Amino acid sequence: MASPYLIKVHDWKIREIVVDFIEAKALFEKYYKHDKSQKLIPFNILRKLCDMLYITKENYHLLFRNLIDPKKLIFEDANKFTPQENEINLMNTIGLLFHKIMVARELKYMIDYYEEDTRNYQESLLSLHGHLLRIYDLFNQGIDDLKVMLRGHKGNIYLTTFFLENSEFCVQQFNQDLPELMRLVSKPNGIEKALIDAAKFYEESGWPEKSRLMCNRCLELFPDNNDAKTILKRL
């Protein structure tokens, strides 16, 4: 059984894992180019990606018990949550990404200090391109893993509010429109339910302007929503 502390921070830590992962993906794709003639990702960006994914990986290990024997599904004896298959898949993808980016970082460091016409330079350059392509594929695999995992975390208000506040960014990263995206994290009724949940959360948390914004967005899409009208009256 998970400790009282982990039960308390569970939803927030899931939010951190999701947000940190998609922000790392966005940063990588800002610099990555398939064309090998393009300038390689700078060393400091690869180092930053390592730091971001390290934090993501550590948050995962904070929440979930480590899998000791994958064949027998034996987990460590710890007061943490036992991960489901979809959570294990994402954990594995994040771990692979972290190690691939660490290798890419060191290859880029060597390339920066080798002469271009040396054998070591050419070998490192070829290896780096292969690692970057694999990292690109793993980030996209991670998005697929996230979509599956999020179905088990419906009603997480921290995820709901992040997706609504950063809808354009999230739509781009998940390659889904907002209603589809909200169905992943919200209970029945998708975006309508999500907007009302967010409005109530902001109202109860002392953020009336954000609550009004969510109510108004809801009424733009669903003019007859009585919950939004009631909240606006209270505000």
C-alpha atoms as one frame of an Amber mdcrd trajectory, in Angstrom:
protein
   0.000   0.000   0.000   1.260   3.465  -0.871   2.276   5.775   1.937  -0.100
   8.599   2.987   2.352  11.115   1.507   2.332   9.445  -1.914  -1.455   9.168
  -1.868  -1.598  12.904  -1.204   0.847  13.931  -3.950  -0.084  11.238  -6.493
  -2.151  13.383  -8.872   0.336  16.256  -8.787   3.288  13.939  -9.480   1.440
  12.369 -12.418   0.969  15.889 -13.757   4.693  16.582 -13.364   5.608  13.373
 -15.194   3.289  14.166 -18.116   4.245  17.844 -18.365   7.986  17.267 -18.064
   7.851  14.547 -20.717   5.975  16.579 -23.328   8.110  19.669 -22.627  11.252
  17.566 -23.179   9.739  16.243 -26.428   8.958  19.780 -27.595  12.486  20.975
 -26.791  14.060  18.071 -28.667  11.876  18.602 -31.732  12.692  22.314 -31.758
  16.289  21.438 -32.607  16.156  18.005 -34.235  16.310  17.794 -38.003  16.088
  14.594 -40.043  18.358  16.068 -42.705  21.925  15.164 -41.747  23.227  18.343
 -43.329  21.425  20.368 -40.676  23.282  21.595 -37.624  23.270  19.038 -34.794
  21.530  19.683 -31.491  23.826  21.775 -29.249  25.520  20.068 -26.323  23.804
  22.332 -23.758  20.358  21.329 -25.103  21.204  17.641 -24.831  22.424  18.260
 -21.295  19.169  20.051 -20.451  17.140  17.175 -21.911  19.096  14.761 -19.709
  18.242  16.852 -16.648  14.551  17.040 -17.586  14.201  13.309 -18.183  16.185
  12.495 -15.045  13.610  14.409 -12.998  10.795  12.643 -14.862  12.392   9.265
 -14.196  12.915  10.073 -10.516   9.287  11.157 -10.097   8.241   7.835 -11.599
  10.417   5.902  -9.159   9.115   8.013  -6.287   5.511   7.013  -7.061   5.796
   3.449  -8.320   7.389   0.252  -7.067  10.292  -0.980  -9.180   9.708  -4.098
 -11.250  12.284  -6.673 -10.131  11.211  -9.685 -12.220   9.264  -8.724 -15.398
   8.355 -12.337 -16.237   6.810 -13.075 -12.844   5.669  -9.479 -12.239   7.505
  -9.287  -8.933   7.895  -5.766  -7.552  10.090  -4.326  -4.837   8.711  -4.289
  -1.305   7.995  -0.591  -0.834   5.134   1.663   0.269   4.503   2.887  -3.254
   1.877   2.397  -5.943   2.095  -0.803  -7.994   2.317   0.230 -11.647  -0.091
  -1.162 -14.225   1.151  -2.486 -17.566   0.601   0.854 -19.316   2.547   2.662
 -16.586   5.402   0.148 -16.864   5.523   0.697 -20.640   5.864   4.444 -20.213
   8.466   3.997 -17.478  10.543   1.812 -19.811  10.295   4.351 -22.641  11.388
   7.185 -20.353  14.326   5.115 -19.095  15.448   4.298 -22.644  15.134   7.934
 -23.669  17.206   9.114 -20.731  20.057   6.715 -21.502  19.971   7.372 -25.258
  20.150  11.123 -24.660  23.031  10.658 -22.212  24.957   8.802 -24.922  24.033
  11.450 -27.518  25.240  14.165 -25.154  28.661  12.537 -24.780  28.934  11.888
 -28.517  28.194  15.552 -29.203  30.859  16.549 -26.698  33.443  14.395 -28.514
  32.402  15.744 -31.909  32.848  19.313 -30.663  36.478  18.560 -29.779  37.576
  16.218 -32.579  39.003  17.388 -35.875  36.471  16.876 -38.659  38.762  14.781
 -40.827  39.641  12.249 -38.131  38.242   8.720 -38.004  36.908   9.221 -34.467
  34.985  12.287 -35.590  33.282  10.470 -38.458  32.436   7.431 -36.328  31.011
   9.600 -33.547  29.030  11.691 -36.035  27.453   8.607 -37.616  26.640   7.149
 -34.195  25.122  10.431 -33.030  22.774  10.628 -36.021  21.611   7.090 -35.272
  20.979   7.940 -31.616  19.063  11.110 -32.480  16.787   9.211 -34.850  16.139
   6.622 -32.123  15.417   9.406 -29.612  12.909  10.936 -32.046  11.146   7.571
 -32.373  11.153   7.029 -28.592   9.561  10.413 -27.916   6.749   9.514 -30.305
   6.439   6.078 -28.709   6.215   7.857 -25.362   3.261   9.912 -26.581   1.457
   6.701 -27.570   2.280   5.258 -24.142   1.009   8.433 -22.474  -2.316   8.281
 -24.293  -2.897   4.770 -22.969  -1.676   5.602 -19.467  -3.865   8.694 -19.142
  -7.018   6.606 -19.471  -6.206   5.278 -16.008  -5.923   8.771 -14.537  -9.254
  10.309 -15.478 -10.414  13.040 -13.141  -6.907  14.288 -12.328  -7.722  17.975
 -11.975  -4.082  19.018 -12.254  -3.829  17.377 -15.668  -7.213  18.743 -16.710
  -6.300  22.332 -15.870  -2.873  22.071 -17.504  -4.352  20.760 -20.757  -7.016
  23.474 -20.786  -4.598  26.300 -19.971  -2.063  25.071 -22.550  -4.459  23.632
 -25.094  -2.589  24.712 -28.241   0.705  23.280 -26.985  -0.894  20.004 -25.823
  -2.881  19.541 -29.031   0.358  19.915 -30.991   2.316  17.470 -28.826  -0.389
  14.791 -28.709  -1.550  15.356 -32.290  -5.190  15.261 -31.184  -7.842  17.960
 -31.089  -8.862  19.333 -27.692 -12.113  17.341 -27.277 -10.217  14.095 -28.001
  -7.460  15.116 -25.618  -9.874  15.962 -22.814 -11.565  12.579 -23.160  -8.254
  11.057 -22.095  -8.177  12.863 -18.743 -11.762  13.806 -17.996 -14.669  11.640
 -16.941 -17.752  11.314 -19.210 -18.791  14.346 -21.292 -15.226  15.172 -22.258
 -14.439  18.839 -22.650 -17.745  20.079 -21.165 -17.120  18.151 -17.943 -13.465
  19.181 -17.919 -14.265  22.902 -18.181 -16.752  22.719 -15.305 -14.357  20.707
 -13.147 -11.660  23.288 -13.807 -14.016  26.167 -13.024 -15.011  24.574  -9.702
 -11.387  23.832  -8.844 -10.334  27.422  -9.509 -13.303  28.797  -7.576 -12.515
  26.635  -4.550  -8.806  27.477  -4.799  -9.383  31.241  -4.712  -8.739  32.008
  -8.398 -12.022  33.630  -9.504 -10.670  35.052 -12.767  -9.520  31.637 -13.939
 -12.853  30.186 -12.867 -14.732  32.812 -14.915 -12.524  32.083 -17.904 -13.378
  28.372 -17.792 -17.095  29.084 -17.367 -17.094  31.470 -20.317 -15.215  28.963
 -22.475 -17.784  26.335 -21.491 -20.743  28.573 -22.381 -19.196  29.423 -25.749
 -19.244  25.713 -26.593 -22.278  24.654 -24.566 -24.614  27.677 -24.138 -27.153
  25.730 -22.056 -24.728  24.499 -19.405 -26.391  25.341 -16.089 -23.323  24.572
 -13.970 -21.320  27.295 -15.712 -24.152  29.792 -15.260 -24.469  28.930 -11.563
 -20.739  29.338 -10.929 -20.699  32.703 -12.701 -23.576  33.891 -10.515 -21.672
  32.898  -7.386 -18.588  34.692  -8.620
